[in-house]
Amino acid sequence: MDDGNALRHAYGGANGSGGRADHPLTARRWSVRAALPVSYEVVIAPDLIDPGNDTLAERAFGDSSKRRLVVVEQRVLELFGDRLIGYFEGHDLRVELVCLATAEISKDFEQAFRVVEAIDDFGIDRRNEPILVIGGGVLLDVVGWAASLYRRGTPYIRVPTTLVGLIDAGLGVKTGVNHAGHKNRLGAYHPPQLSLLDPHFLVTLPRRHIGNGLAEIAKIALMRDPRLWALLRAYARDLLDSAVGQACGQHGQDLAGTGDEVIIRAIHSMLAELEPNLWERDLNRAVDFGHTFSPTIEIAALPELLHGEAVAIDMALSCAIACRRGILDPQTLAQVLDTLSRLELPLAHPVCDQALLARGVADATRHRGGRLRLPVPRRPGEPVFVEDVSRDELAMAFMLVRDWVGGNLAAC
Ligand SMILES: NC(=O)c1ccc[n+]([C@@H]2O[C@H](COP(=O)([O-])OP(=O)(O)OC[C@H]3O[C@@H](n4cnc5c(N)ncnc54)[C@H](O)[C@@H]3O)[C@@H](O)[C@H]2O)c1
């Protein structure tokens, strides 16, 4: 009986073919196949470090040892350190805290290696002691990659503290660091054991980083969720002002409800896109919308542009290309540009010259199996993929965005 996982071997001989041999000593060719099951939970867990909340203790420290290496982003430790340490002490958890200051500019091999050394110093029992990482998307990516390297894979649990972390970097299986002037050039697919999402961390996040995360929400909304896009359009400024409804103050309950809906829809839509294609075998990825030119733009403009800001510039350009090809109507293009602007996101940057954009195209084409596969919306929720974007077309699309910024939207 073939269980699908058994080692297959073939008779040696002239053509080397044949079915399963009766005796392995006659084999000359083996075919190895295995499937790697992946399962992890993504859980919205508000007030995660409130003393009376047992979720973190139970879900991240559920075993008898109660011992963990906890890697925390420096700013998060400054803001939440007392509560965090109080939580661990109050729940009798034995924690070794490692604090890392992260930034896109130092998201590199050295940073990951520091984490590897901390894991080693801790003397981790990797079967029973998942690393706990608490911080923004940069720290999640760095620690996730270090965990993938350590003993060929050590489990880890994510607690994102930024909007990008909450609705994007904390959800999938990708980890990595920048290398040799390229975004996320070193990395691994290394699923977390669990992601615990507490939106209340957003209360202290600077406004610019809320906008940064809303750019990634705009991405998934335009690719997959028309209702989410409608919410972004209607409440752009309110969502910015209220940290996506987490700091409503006088804005009230309605906005809190809208913020919750925006976050839940963004997470759901993102996971619905990621889950069927975790290993990115299908290169037509709608979640690559805004991620064709942006890696090149972001690295060239470092440290000026945040990740989501580079994504916003890319989305504007991609939509302008779609409009010029008659895929996206001019009204929807204007709505996209207007909404991104009201989210206080940039639509252009001085580094975006012809040569840089052409480099972005070349890099994305190499990365996507020799075809550009530029995702663009036909309308909100309906992605299509575009090929063969010429330098001239790029320049015209870029001018279209510039015209709109200058208050003079030309016909597509
Ligand atoms: N792996 C993935 O699938 C994936 C997806 C999207 C983005 N990313 C990566 O995520 C990174 C961007 O993540 P990011 O936007 O979270 O940036 P970040 O990690 O640099 O965090 C942004 C800033 O917020 C601060 N901070 C963190 N939590 C805070 C809080 N609660 N209150 C106040 N300040 C806080 C940090 O100190 C930092 O200065 C990029 O490197 C991007 O490539 C990865």
The ligand as an SDF file (V2000), in Angstrom:
LIG
                    3D

 44 48  0  0  0  0  0  0  0  0999 V2000
    6.8540   39.2320    7.7210 N   0  0  0  0  0  0  0  0  0  0  0  0
    5.8780   39.8200    7.0950 C   0  0  0  0  0  0  0  0  0  0  0  0
    4.9940   39.1780    6.5220 O   0  0  0  0  0  0  0  0  0  0  0  0
    5.7960   41.3180    7.0800 C   0  0  0  0  0  0  0  0  0  0  0  0
    4.6400   41.9580    6.6250 C   0  0  0  0  0  0  0  0  0  0  0  0
    4.5960   43.3480    6.6480 C   0  0  0  0  0  0  0  0  0  0  0  0
    5.6800   44.0790    7.0940 C   0  0  0  0  0  0  0  0  0  0  0  0
    6.7960   43.4090    7.5220 N   0  0  0  0  0  0  0  0  0  0  0  0
    7.9420   44.1610    7.9950 C   0  0  0  0  0  0  0  0  0  0  0  0
    7.5560   44.9380    9.1200 O   0  0  0  0  0  0  0  0  0  0  0  0
    8.4540   46.0250    9.2290 C   0  0  0  0  0  0  0  0  0  0  0  0
    7.6660   47.2750    9.5940 C   0  0  0  0  0  0  0  0  0  0  0  0
    7.0380   47.0570   10.8280 O   0  0  0  0  0  0  0  0  0  0  0  0
    6.5530   48.2730   11.7510 P   0  0  0  0  0  0  0  0  0  0  0  0
    5.8700   49.2590   10.9220 O   0  0  0  0  0  0  0  0  0  0  0  0
    5.8720   47.6620   12.8910 O   0  0  0  0  0  0  0  0  0  0  0  0
    7.9350   48.9870   12.1630 O   0  0  0  0  0  0  0  0  0  0  0  0
    8.8110   48.8830   13.4840 P   0  0  0  0  0  0  0  0  0  0  0  0
    8.9140   47.5060   13.9530 O   0  0  0  0  0  0  0  0  0  0  0  0
   10.0810   49.6070   13.1390 O   0  0  0  0  0  0  0  0  0  0  0  0
    8.0020   49.7230   14.5590 O   0  0  0  0  0  0  0  0  0  0  0  0
    7.7630   51.0690   14.3450 C   0  0  0  0  0  0  0  0  0  0  0  0
    8.1520   51.9360   15.5360 C   0  0  0  0  0  0  0  0  0  0  0  0
    7.1750   51.7930   16.5530 O   0  0  0  0  0  0  0  0  0  0  0  0
    7.8020   51.6490   17.8270 C   0  0  0  0  0  0  0  0  0  0  0  0
    6.8080   50.9130   18.6180 N   0  0  0  0  0  0  0  0  0  0  0  0
    6.5100   49.5970   18.5810 C   0  0  0  0  0  0  0  0  0  0  0  0
    5.4050   49.3700   19.3120 N   0  0  0  0  0  0  0  0  0  0  0  0
    5.0210   50.5460   19.8420 C   0  0  0  0  0  0  0  0  0  0  0  0
    3.9390   50.9470   20.6610 C   0  0  0  0  0  0  0  0  0  0  0  0
    2.9930   50.0920   21.0530 N   0  0  0  0  0  0  0  0  0  0  0  0
    3.8650   52.2670   21.0290 N   0  0  0  0  0  0  0  0  0  0  0  0
    4.7840   53.1600   20.5900 C   0  0  0  0  0  0  0  0  0  0  0  0
    5.8030   52.8400   19.7900 N   0  0  0  0  0  0  0  0  0  0  0  0
    5.9180   51.5360   19.4060 C   0  0  0  0  0  0  0  0  0  0  0  0
    9.0980   50.9770   17.5320 C   0  0  0  0  0  0  0  0  0  0  0  0
   10.0400   51.2990   18.4990 O   0  0  0  0  0  0  0  0  0  0  0  0
    9.4700   51.5860   16.1910 C   0  0  0  0  0  0  0  0  0  0  0  0
   10.1610   52.7880   16.3930 O   0  0  0  0  0  0  0  0  0  0  0  0
    9.1790   46.1390    7.9110 C   0  0  0  0  0  0  0  0  0  0  0  0
   10.5070   45.7400    8.0810 O   0  0  0  0  0  0  0  0  0  0  0  0
    8.4460   45.1690    7.0090 C   0  0  0  0  0  0  0  0  0  0  0  0
    9.3000   44.5940    6.0600 O   0  0  0  0  0  0  0  0  0  0  0  0
    6.8720   42.0740    7.5310 C   0  0  0  0  0  0  0  0  0  0  0  0
  1  2  1  0
  2  3  2  0
  2  4  1  0
  4  5  1  0
  4 44  2  0
  5  6  2  0
  6  7  1  0
  7  8  2  0
  8  9  1  0
  8 44  1  0
  9 10  1  0
  9 42  1  0
 10 11  1  0
 11 12  1  0
 11 40  1  0
 12 13  1  0
 13 14  1  0
 14 15  2  0
 14 16  1  0
 14 17  1  0
 17 18  1  0
 18 19  2  0
 18 20  1  0
 18 21  1  0
 21 22  1  0
 22 23  1  0
 23 24  1  0
 23 38  1  0
 24 25  1  0
 25 26  1  0
 25 36  1  0
 26 27  1  0
 26 35  1  0
 27 28  2  0
 28 29  1  0
 29 30  1  0
 29 35  2  0
 30 31  1  0
 30 32  2  0
 32 33  1  0
 33 34  2  0
 34 35  1  0
 36 37  1  0
 36 38  1  0
 38 39  1  0
 40 41  1  0
 40 42  1  0
 42 43  1  0
M  CHG  2   8   1  16  -1
M  END
$$$$
